[in-house]
Amino acid sequence: MKKMINLNRREKLAVTAGAGFVAVFLVFEILVHPVFEKRSQLRDQLASRQAALVEMIEMYRQYQVIQANAEHTQNRYALRPEGFTLFSFMDRVAGETGVKPYITYMKPSSSTDETSGTTISYVELKLQDITLKDLISYLFEVETSENMVRVSRLAISKTGEAEGLLSVVLQAEAVDA
């Protein structure tokens, strides 16, 4: 290669410019482009992880609310009288509110949730020829008690015997602690 190819000045300039362009292109492709590509990937990862962090913080807040509600519920269960049963509670409230004479029947039952193992007690109760005022008084006492009892079903029909009297079938439920 001692022998140099005879190129005129213009051809040498074109070859030098082409070689310079190839060198710049190779430097860009080998060094600069991967750096920018990696930087872009890191920005995307950062944005993704920031979004995940915001989501985790929100989930943690929700967990804290659920945990506080669970503790509140456990405290309310702890305040129940020793040996609490839904049937005796419903009967006692009926006596206190004066609706006991209107009770036709009370049927207790219970079921156990297979996944959580929680037992739920039910009492179905029929009230015959009761006034709306007496019914509201009874329902208020049941629903607002500290014993965490709720009325899950309520069917009211007007009795044909007297004006203003109702026939009521209700189902109350409570989780056994």
N, CA, C and O of each residue as an XYZ file, in Angstrom:
708
protein
N       0.802     -1.177      0.000
C       0.000      0.000      0.000
C       0.857      1.258      0.000
O       0.404      2.355      0.326
N       2.028      1.067     -0.353
C       2.887      2.227     -0.450
C       2.443      3.125     -1.574
O       2.631      4.341     -1.568
N       1.874      2.493     -2.492
C       1.461      3.246     -3.651
C       0.121      3.905     -3.339
O      -0.861      3.220     -3.052
N       0.085      5.172     -3.392
C      -1.115      5.921     -3.105
C      -1.936      5.996     -4.357
O      -1.418      6.170     -5.460
N      -3.199      5.865     -4.172
C      -4.087      5.973     -5.316
C      -4.088      7.433     -5.718
O      -4.211      8.333     -4.887
N      -3.956      7.627     -6.935
C      -3.930      8.990     -7.437
C      -5.343      9.534     -7.505
O      -6.159      9.129     -8.332
N      -5.593     10.445     -6.625
C      -6.895     11.097     -6.599
C      -6.658     12.591     -6.657
O      -5.711     13.105     -6.063
N      -7.492     13.257     -7.348
C      -7.331     14.702     -7.365
C      -7.857     15.282     -6.064
O      -8.419     14.576     -5.227
N      -7.667     16.541     -5.919
C      -8.009     17.192     -4.681
C      -9.507     17.063     -4.362
O      -9.867     16.819     -3.211
N     -10.326     17.214     -5.300
C     -11.767     17.116     -5.127
C     -12.180     15.713     -4.699
O     -13.032     15.570     -3.822
N     -11.610     14.696     -5.282
C     -11.926     13.312     -4.928
C     -11.441     12.998     -3.524
O     -12.120     12.308     -2.763
N     -10.240     13.517     -3.177
C      -9.725     13.313     -1.828
C     -10.655     13.957     -0.799
O     -10.915     13.377      0.255
N     -11.150     15.142     -1.104
C     -12.072     15.837     -0.210
C     -13.377     15.033     -0.037
O     -13.918     14.933      1.065
N     -13.861     14.471     -1.143
C     -15.096     13.676     -1.083
C     -14.867     12.411     -0.265
O     -15.725     12.042      0.538
N     -13.736     11.737     -0.447
C     -13.431     10.526      0.316
C     -13.248     10.873      1.785
O     -13.738     10.149      2.652
N     -12.557     11.956      2.079
C     -12.358     12.374      3.460
C     -13.696     12.730      4.109
O     -13.940     12.361      5.257
N     -14.559     13.438      3.391
C     -15.874     13.796      3.923
C     -16.708     12.544      4.153
O     -17.402     12.440      5.165
N     -16.650     11.605      3.235
C     -17.390     10.338      3.392
C     -16.878      9.556      4.587
O     -17.664      9.014      5.365
N     -15.541      9.494      4.737
C     -14.960      8.780      5.869
C     -15.332      9.485      7.172
O     -15.616      8.832      8.177
N     -15.330     10.816      7.153
C     -15.732     11.582      8.340
C     -17.200     11.324      8.679
O     -17.557     11.154      9.845
N     -18.056     11.296      7.637
C     -19.471     11.026      7.863
C     -19.661      9.635      8.450
O     -20.442      9.463      9.386
N     -18.963      8.642      7.916
C     -19.059      7.273      8.433
C     -18.555      7.226      9.873
O     -19.146      6.549     10.714
N     -17.462      7.944     10.165
C     -16.926      7.955     11.526
C     -17.918      8.600     12.494
O     -18.140      8.079     13.587
N     -18.510      9.717     12.107
C     -19.495     10.382     12.967
C     -20.714      9.480     13.150
O     -21.239      9.345     14.255
N     -21.156      8.864     12.048
C     -22.309      7.959     12.126
C     -22.024      6.797     13.076
O     -22.878      6.446     13.890
N     -20.836      6.195     12.985
C     -20.472      5.083     13.860
C     -20.377      5.536     15.313
O     -20.826      4.817     16.205
N     -19.808      6.700     15.571
C     -19.713      7.213     16.937
C     -21.128      7.429     17.491
O     -21.419      7.072     18.632
N     -21.998      8.017     16.664
C     -23.366      8.244     17.109
C     -24.070      6.916     17.397
O     -24.711      6.775     18.438
N     -23.961      5.964     16.510
C     -24.647      4.680     16.679
C     -24.065      3.843     17.816
O     -24.803      3.129     18.494
N     -22.774      3.921     18.029
C     -22.129      3.085     19.035
C     -22.141      3.749     20.417
O     -22.304      3.058     21.422
N     -21.973      5.060     20.485
C     -21.859      5.730     21.772
C     -23.078      6.590     22.149
O     -23.634      6.420     23.235
N     -23.480      7.469     21.306
C     -24.482      8.468     21.655
C     -25.900      7.875     21.675
O     -26.635      8.059     22.645
N     -26.274      7.182     20.630
C     -27.641      6.639     20.533
C     -27.971      5.687     21.694
O     -29.057      5.816     22.259
N     -27.104      4.743     22.083
C     -27.427      3.886     23.228
C     -27.602      4.677     24.533
O     -28.421      4.314     25.378
N     -26.834      5.754     24.690
C     -26.973      6.563     25.899
C     -28.359      7.203     25.947
O     -29.024      7.165     26.982
N     -28.795      7.790     24.835
C     -30.120      8.401     24.792
C     -31.227      7.359     24.925
O     -32.252      7.599     25.563
N     -31.004      6.211     24.317
C     -31.994      5.113     24.416
C     -32.125      4.648     25.876
O     -33.236      4.461     26.372
N     -31.000      4.466     26.550
C     -31.014      4.035     27.946
C     -31.658      5.110     28.819
O     -32.414      4.799     29.739
N     -31.360      6.354     28.531
C     -31.941      7.468     29.291
C     -33.471      7.484     29.142
O     -34.193      7.711     30.113
N     -33.938      7.247     27.949
C     -35.378      7.201     27.692
C     -36.024      6.031     28.447
O     -37.096      6.177     29.035
N     -35.362      4.877     28.422
C     -35.873      3.713     29.154
C     -35.920      3.991     30.658
O     -36.886      3.631     31.331
N     -34.886      4.626     31.172
C     -34.850      4.942     32.597
C     -35.958      5.928     32.974
O     -36.563      5.801     34.039
N     -36.225      6.903     32.113
C     -37.330      7.843     32.370
C     -38.670      7.096     32.397
O     -39.512      7.353     33.257
N     -38.858      6.177     31.454
C     -40.094      5.387     31.427
C     -40.232      4.535     32.684
O     -41.311      4.453     33.272
N     -39.131      3.901     33.092
C     -39.151      3.089     34.307
C     -39.441      3.951     35.533
O     -40.196      3.547     36.417
N     -38.844      5.131     35.583
C     -39.068      6.035     36.703
C     -40.533      6.448     36.770
O     -41.129      6.441     37.847
N     -41.115      6.804     35.638
C     -42.528      7.189     35.615
C     -43.414      6.016     36.033
O     -44.383      6.198     36.771
N     -43.086      4.836     35.569
C     -43.860      3.644     35.927
C     -43.753      3.362     37.419
O     -44.758      3.056     38.061
N     -42.580      3.459     37.966
C     -42.388      3.192     39.389
C     -43.005      4.285     40.258
O     -43.487      4.004     41.355
N     -42.995      5.524     39.778
C     -43.660      6.591     40.515
C     -45.170      6.341     40.560
O     -45.806      6.541     41.595
N     -45.736      5.906     39.442
C     -47.165      5.588     39.405
C     -47.466      4.422     40.344
O     -48.476      4.435     41.047
N     -46.591      3.414     40.356
C     -46.775      2.270     41.250
C     -46.676      2.717     42.714
O     -47.417      2.226     43.566
N     -45.768      3.641     42.998
C     -45.621      4.151     44.359
C     -46.876      4.903     44.799
O     -47.348      4.726     45.922
N     -47.408      5.734     43.919
C     -48.641      6.463     44.241
C     -49.770      5.467     44.503
O     -50.550      5.640     45.440
N     -49.855      4.432     43.680
C     -50.887      3.406     43.862
C     -50.691      2.659     45.189
O     -51.662      2.381     45.892
N     -49.450      2.338     45.529
C     -49.179      1.654     46.796
C     -49.529      2.536     47.989
O     -50.053      2.047     48.989
N     -49.244      3.827     47.890
C     -49.580      4.749     48.980
C     -51.092      4.795     49.158
O     -51.588      4.775     50.284
N     -51.823      4.858     48.054
C     -53.292      4.873     48.130
C     -53.819      3.557     48.708
O     -54.747      3.562     49.517
N     -53.236      2.445     48.301
C     -53.643      1.151     48.844
C     -53.351      1.079     50.340
O     -54.142      0.523     51.102
N     -52.234      1.631     50.757
C     -51.884      1.639     52.176
C     -52.892      2.469     52.966
O     -53.299      2.080     54.061
N     -53.291      3.601     52.418
C     -54.312      4.425     53.082
C     -55.621      3.649     53.206
O     -56.265      3.667     54.255
N     -56.004      2.975     52.139
C     -57.227      2.166     52.187
C     -57.084      1.052     53.220
O     -58.026      0.762     53.957
N     -55.917      0.434     53.273
C     -55.672     -0.610     54.262
C     -55.814     -0.057     55.676
O     -56.401     -0.712     56.538
N     -55.289      1.133     55.923
C     -55.391      1.743     57.246
C     -56.850      1.992     57.620
O     -57.246      1.774     58.765
N     -57.653      2.448     56.652
C     -59.079      2.679     56.915
C     -59.768      1.359     57.235
O     -60.557      1.278     58.176
N     -59.473      0.333     56.458
C     -60.069     -0.990     56.697
C     -59.633     -1.520     58.055
O     -60.444     -2.069     58.800
N     -58.366     -1.359     58.374
C     -57.838     -1.818     59.664
C     -58.523     -1.091     60.816
O     -58.884     -1.709     61.818
N     -58.701      0.219     60.675
C     -59.371      0.993     61.727
C     -60.821      0.546     61.880
O     -61.327      0.433     62.996
N     -61.490      0.291     60.751
C     -62.872     -0.199     60.816
C     -62.941     -1.570     61.469
O     -63.856     -1.852     62.243
N     -61.978     -2.416     61.158
C     -61.955     -3.757     61.756
C     -61.739     -3.665     63.267
O     -62.383     -4.384     64.031
N     -60.846     -2.792     63.692
C     -60.612     -2.616     65.130
C     -61.859     -2.061     65.817
O     -62.209     -2.483     66.919
N     -62.519     -1.119     65.161
C     -63.754     -0.555     65.706
C     -64.817     -1.643     65.843
O     -65.511     -1.722     66.857
N     -64.934     -2.468     64.828
C     -65.911     -3.566     64.858
C     -65.565     -4.552     65.968
O     -66.455     -4.988     66.697
N     -64.301     -4.910     66.109
C     -63.890     -5.822     67.170
C     -64.189     -5.237     68.548
O     -64.610     -5.950     69.459
N     -63.967     -3.941     68.687
C     -64.275     -3.287     69.962
C     -65.771     -3.325     70.249
O     -66.182     -3.517     71.393
N     -66.581     -3.145     69.218
C     -68.032     -3.205     69.411
C     -68.474     -4.616     69.770
O     -69.375     -4.791     70.591
N     -67.846     -5.631     69.162
C     -68.159     -7.015     69.542
C     -67.770     -7.279     70.993
O     -68.465     -7.999     71.710
N     -66.668     -6.697     71.413
C     -66.212     -6.896     72.790
C     -67.174     -6.275     73.800
O     -67.245     -6.718     74.946
N     -67.910     -5.256     73.378
C     -68.860     -4.596     74.274
C     -70.183     -5.354     74.411
O     -70.999     -5.027     75.273
N     -70.393     -6.359     73.568
C     -71.617     -7.146     73.682
C     -71.664     -7.831     75.038
O     -70.628     -8.199     75.592
N     -72.872     -8.001     75.570
C     -72.967     -8.718     76.853
C     -72.482    -10.169     76.718
O     -72.570    -10.775     75.650
N     -71.979    -10.692     77.805
C     -71.516    -12.087     77.837
C     -72.684    -13.008     77.473
O     -73.778    -12.871     78.019
N     -72.452    -13.931     76.564
C     -73.482    -14.892     76.179
C     -74.569    -14.300     75.289
O     -75.696    -14.795     75.286
N     -74.253    -13.251     74.534
C     -75.227    -12.611     73.660
C     -75.757    -13.601     72.619
O     -74.985    -14.289     71.951
N     -77.080    -13.660     72.493
C     -77.703    -14.398     71.399
C     -78.714    -13.482     70.734
O     -79.382    -12.686     71.393
N     -78.817    -13.605     69.433
C     -79.716    -12.753     68.669
C     -81.170    -12.983     69.088
O     -81.934    -12.026     69.216
N     -81.556    -14.244     69.301
C     -82.937    -14.565     69.663
C     -83.331    -13.872     70.975
O     -84.385    -13.240     71.053
N     -82.496    -13.992     71.986
C     -82.826    -13.377     73.275
C     -82.825    -11.856     73.173
O     -83.631    -11.190     73.823
N     -81.923    -11.299     72.360
C     -81.891     -9.860     72.157
C     -83.190     -9.373     71.520
O     -83.790     -8.403     71.983
N     -83.625    -10.055     70.448
C     -84.856     -9.657     69.758
C     -86.059     -9.779     70.699
O     -86.951     -8.930     70.682
N     -86.084    -10.820     71.508
C     -87.184    -11.028     72.449
C     -87.183     -9.933     73.526
O     -88.235     -9.398     73.877
N     -85.998     -9.611     74.043
C     -85.882     -8.578     75.080
C     -86.321     -7.215     74.543
O     -87.057     -6.494     75.217
N     -85.880     -6.860     73.344
C     -86.263     -5.573     72.753
C     -87.769     -5.538     72.485
O     -88.407     -4.496     72.639
N     -88.330     -6.674     72.085
C     -89.784     -6.736     71.868
C     -90.527     -6.441     73.172
O     -91.539     -5.740     73.171
N     -90.024     -6.972     74.271
C     -90.638     -6.701     75.572
C     -90.483     -5.249     75.976
O     -91.423     -4.639     76.483
N     -89.300     -4.692     75.754
C     -89.034     -3.300     76.143
C     -89.859     -2.305     75.329
O     -90.271     -1.273     75.858
N     -90.105     -2.598     74.056
C     -90.851     -1.661     73.211
C     -92.350     -1.944     73.192
O     -93.115     -1.192     72.587
N     -92.775     -3.023     73.851
C     -94.201     -3.318     73.950
C     -94.795     -4.025     72.747
O     -96.015     -4.021     72.581
N     -93.972     -4.632     71.904
C     -94.513     -5.329     70.730
C     -94.613     -6.839     70.946
O     -95.040     -7.563     70.047
N     -94.230     -7.312     72.108
C     -94.244     -8.754     72.369
C     -95.634     -9.375     72.155
O     -95.707    -10.488     71.634
N     -96.730     -8.717     72.527
C     -98.049     -9.322     72.298
C     -98.387     -9.503     70.814
O     -99.262    -10.299     70.474
N     -97.709     -8.781     69.942
C     -98.007     -8.860     68.507
C     -97.200     -9.947     67.793
O     -97.423    -10.205     66.611
N     -96.271    -10.578     68.497
C     -95.421    -11.595     67.872
C     -96.225    -12.873     67.666
O     -96.781    -13.444     68.604
N     -96.268    -13.308     66.394
C     -96.924    -14.564     66.051
C     -95.927    -15.714     66.161
O     -96.238    -16.780     66.693
N     -94.717    -15.473     65.643
C     -93.667    -16.484     65.782
C     -92.293    -15.837     65.672
O     -92.136    -14.747     65.121
N     -91.297    -16.548     66.220
C     -89.886    -16.183     66.097
C     -89.124    -17.456     65.754
O     -89.175    -18.435     66.499
N     -88.421    -17.441     64.632
C     -87.669    -18.624     64.199
C     -86.178    -18.291     64.141
O     -85.752    -17.492     63.307
N     -85.397    -18.894     65.012
C     -83.939    -18.678     64.934
C     -83.301    -19.645     63.939
O     -83.781    -20.761     63.743
N     -82.233    -19.206     63.327
C     -81.425    -20.067     62.459
C     -80.025    -19.466     62.376
O     -79.776    -18.360     62.856
N     -79.128    -20.213     61.761
C     -77.767    -19.691     61.584
C     -77.137    -20.350     60.370
O     -77.577    -21.403     59.910
N     -76.107    -19.708     59.870
C     -75.336    -20.263     58.760
C     -73.871    -19.891     58.963
O     -73.546    -18.888     59.599
N     -73.006    -20.720     58.409
C     -71.566    -20.489     58.529
C     -70.982    -20.266     57.147
O     -71.209    -21.055     56.230
N     -70.229    -19.187     57.004
C     -69.546    -18.896     55.747
C     -68.373    -19.863     55.615
O     -67.531    -19.954     56.509
N     -68.323    -20.582     54.501
C     -67.294    -21.615     54.302
C     -65.882    -21.027     54.241
O     -64.942    -21.628     54.763
N     -65.727    -19.879     53.619
C     -64.380    -19.337     53.434
C     -63.835    -18.676     54.698
O     -62.673    -18.881     55.051
N     -64.664    -17.884     55.380
C     -64.161    -17.167     56.548
C     -64.425    -17.895     57.857
O     -63.786    -17.600     58.867
N     -65.362    -18.848     57.854
C     -65.701    -19.567     59.073
C     -66.575    -18.749     60.014
O     -66.787    -19.139     61.163
N     -67.080    -17.621     59.536
C     -67.923    -16.742     60.341
C     -69.338    -17.303     60.405
O     -69.895    -17.726     59.392
N     -69.914    -17.303     61.607
C     -71.284    -17.766     61.788
C     -72.198    -16.552     61.907
O     -71.933    -15.625     62.672
N     -73.273    -16.580     61.136
C     -74.262    -15.507     61.164
C     -75.556    -16.083     61.709
O     -76.061    -17.086     61.206
N     -76.090    -15.442     62.741
C     -77.357    -15.857     63.334
C     -78.482    -15.037     62.714
O     -78.330    -13.845     62.446
N     -79.610    -15.699     62.492
C     -80.789    -15.040     61.941
C     -81.969    -15.303     62.869
O     -82.048    -16.345     63.518
N     -82.871    -14.353     62.917
C     -84.152    -14.552     63.580
C     -85.214    -13.995     62.648
O     -85.210    -12.810     62.313
N     -86.130    -14.873     62.234
C     -87.276    -14.425     61.460
C     -88.415    -14.222     62.433
O     -88.664    -15.062     63.298
N     -89.101    -13.113     62.289
C     -90.091    -12.701     63.265
C     -91.328    -12.211     62.527
O     -91.227    -11.438     61.574
N     -92.502    -12.667     62.974
C     -93.752    -12.185     62.386
C     -94.518    -11.436     63.456
O     -94.724    -11.926     64.567
N     -94.937    -10.224     63.088
C     -95.745     -9.380     63.956
C     -97.110     -9.217     63.287
O     -97.185     -8.880     62.106
N     -98.161     -9.449     64.018
C     -99.516     -9.388     63.466
C    -100.299     -8.267     64.147
O    -100.230     -8.104     65.365
N    -101.039     -7.503     63.359
C    -101.911     -6.419     63.856
C    -101.145     -5.397     64.702
O    -101.584     -5.019     65.788
N     -99.997     -4.961     64.186
C     -99.176     -3.972     64.886
C     -99.359     -2.616     64.216
O     -99.610     -2.540     63.013
N     -99.233     -1.558     64.990
C     -99.329     -0.209     64.416
C     -97.967      0.194     63.854
O     -96.930     -0.342     64.243
N     -98.000      1.140     62.941
C     -96.765      1.629     62.332
C     -95.852      2.248     63.389
O     -94.634      2.074     63.336
N     -96.421      2.953     64.327
C     -95.645      3.590     65.391
C     -94.895      2.545     66.221
O     -93.709      2.709     66.508
N     -95.587      1.475     66.604
C     -94.938      0.416     67.385
C     -93.844     -0.280     66.567
O     -92.778     -0.604     67.090
N     -94.121     -0.505     65.285
C     -93.124     -1.147     64.410
C     -91.874     -0.283     64.296
O     -90.757     -0.788     64.406
N     -92.056      0.999     64.080
C     -90.909      1.907     63.946
C     -90.109      1.936     65.243
O     -88.879      1.935     65.208
N     -90.774      1.962     66.358
C     -90.088      1.954     67.654
C     -89.242      0.695     67.802
O     -88.090      0.766     68.228
N     -89.803     -0.445     67.456
C     -89.082     -1.719     67.560
C     -87.881     -1.745     66.615
O     -86.773     -2.094     67.023
N     -88.103     -1.377     65.358
C     -87.011     -1.375     64.378
C     -85.895     -0.418     64.778
O     -84.717     -0.722     64.593
N     -86.256      0.719     65.318
C     -85.252      1.685     65.755
C     -84.370      1.096     66.847
O     -83.146      1.219     66.794
N     -84.979      0.467     67.822
C     -84.212     -0.126     68.927
C     -83.305     -1.249     68.431
O     -82.174     -1.388     68.897
N     -83.796     -2.043     67.494
C     -82.984     -3.149     66.964
C     -81.795     -2.603     66.183
O     -80.655     -3.010     66.409
N     -82.065     -1.687     65.270
C     -81.015     -1.186     64.374
C     -79.989     -0.296     65.063
O     -78.835     -0.259     64.636
N     -80.369      0.412     66.103
C     -79.437      1.351     66.739
C     -78.756      0.777     67.974
O     -78.025      1.490     68.662
N     -78.982     -0.483     68.259
C     -78.336     -1.076     69.432
C     -76.836     -1.188     69.204
O     -76.373     -1.182     68.064
N     -76.097     -1.287     70.269
C     -74.648     -1.456     70.205
C     -74.251     -2.892     69.888
O     -73.062     -3.201     69.807
N     -75.231     -3.770     69.709
C     -74.959     -5.194     69.526
C     -74.745     -5.586     68.069
O     -74.632     -6.771     67.757
N     -74.689     -4.613     67.184
C     -74.412     -4.845     65.763
C     -75.414     -5.821     65.151
O     -75.034     -6.828     64.553
N     -76.678     -5.512     65.308
C     -77.764     -6.287     64.720
C     -78.347     -5.451     63.602
O     -78.494     -4.236     63.740
N     -78.680     -6.092     62.499
C     -79.311     -5.353     61.412
C     -80.505     -6.132     60.880
O     -80.531     -7.362     60.912
N     -81.483     -5.393     60.395
C     -82.651     -6.007     59.770
C     -82.300     -6.212     58.303
O     -82.057     -5.251     57.574
N     -82.274     -7.467     57.877
C     -81.866     -7.766     56.512
C     -83.046     -7.910     55.557
O     -82.887     -7.746     54.347
N     -84.221     -8.214     56.086
C     -85.428     -8.331     55.256
C     -86.608     -7.783     56.030
O     -86.696     -7.917     57.250
N     -87.516     -7.160     55.287
C     -88.702     -6.603     55.929
C     -89.836     -6.620     54.916
O     -89.727     -6.032     53.840
N     -90.924     -7.297     55.265
C     -92.113     -7.335     54.412
C     -93.287     -6.829     55.238
O     -93.606     -7.377     56.293
N     -93.919     -5.782     54.743
C     -95.035     -5.169     55.462
C     -96.273     -5.254     54.585
O     -96.232     -4.940     53.396
N     -97.373     -5.683     55.188
C     -98.649     -5.681     54.465
C     -99.737     -5.171     55.408
O     -99.660     -5.322     56.627
N    -100.732     -4.574     54.808
C    -101.843     -4.020     55.576
C    -102.792     -5.167     55.913
O    -103.115     -5.984     55.052
N    -103.238     -5.225     57.168
C    -104.213     -6.248     57.537
C    -105.606     -5.699     57.262
O    -105.858     -4.506     57.431
N    -106.503     -6.573     56.839
C    -107.839     -6.146     56.461
C    -108.786     -6.006     57.626
O    -109.905     -5.525     57.453
N    -108.374     -6.408     58.797
C    -109.273     -6.432     59.945
C    -109.555     -5.058     60.510
O    -110.709     -4.754     60.814
N    -108.558     -4.223     60.663
C    -108.767     -2.906     61.261
C    -107.925     -1.871     60.534
O    -106.919     -2.199     59.904
N    -108.345     -0.638     60.628
C    -107.656      0.463     59.973
C    -106.316      0.754     60.664
O    -106.258      0.869     61.888
N    -105.242      0.870     59.875
C    -103.943      1.253     60.409
C    -103.133      0.126     61.023
O    -102.073      0.387     61.591
N    -103.588     -1.114     60.934
C    -102.816     -2.220     61.499
C    -102.076     -2.941     60.383
O    -102.547     -3.041     59.250
N    -100.909     -3.435     60.742
C    -100.020     -4.048     59.757
C     -99.667     -5.469     60.151
O     -99.703     -5.846     61.322
N     -99.325     -6.238     59.139
C     -98.738     -7.556     59.334
C     -97.302     -7.455     58.830
O     -97.069     -7.013     57.705
N     -96.351     -7.857     59.646
C     -94.937     -7.652     59.313
C     -94.171     -8.951     59.492
O     -94.324     -9.653     60.492
N     -93.338     -9.256     58.494
C     -92.374    -10.350     58.622
C     -91.001     -9.713     58.427
O     -90.745     -9.072     57.408
N     -90.131     -9.894     59.402
C     -88.805     -9.327     59.285
C     -87.771    -10.374     59.640
O     -88.033    -11.323     60.379
N     -86.583    -10.168     59.084
C     -85.460    -11.040     59.422
C     -84.318    -10.158     59.900
O     -83.904     -9.229     59.206
N     -83.822    -10.452     61.074
C     -82.670     -9.735     61.620
C     -81.479    -10.678     61.608
O     -81.630    -11.897     61.684
N     -80.306    -10.099     61.512
C     -79.101    -10.930     61.517
C     -78.004    -10.258     62.320
O     -77.951     -9.035     62.456
N     -77.131    -11.104     62.847
C     -75.979    -10.627     63.600
C     -74.856    -11.645     63.435
O     -75.090    -12.853     63.405
N     -73.659    -11.143     63.331
C     -72.491    -12.012     63.241
C     -72.143    -12.455     64.653
O     -72.054    -11.638     65.570
N     -71.946    -13.764     64.817
C     -71.561    -14.279     66.119
C     -70.071    -14.027     66.320
O     -69.249    -14.363     65.468
N     -69.747    -13.444     67.436
C     -68.348    -13.122     67.722
C     -67.612    -14.308     68.275
O     -66.421    -14.213     68.572
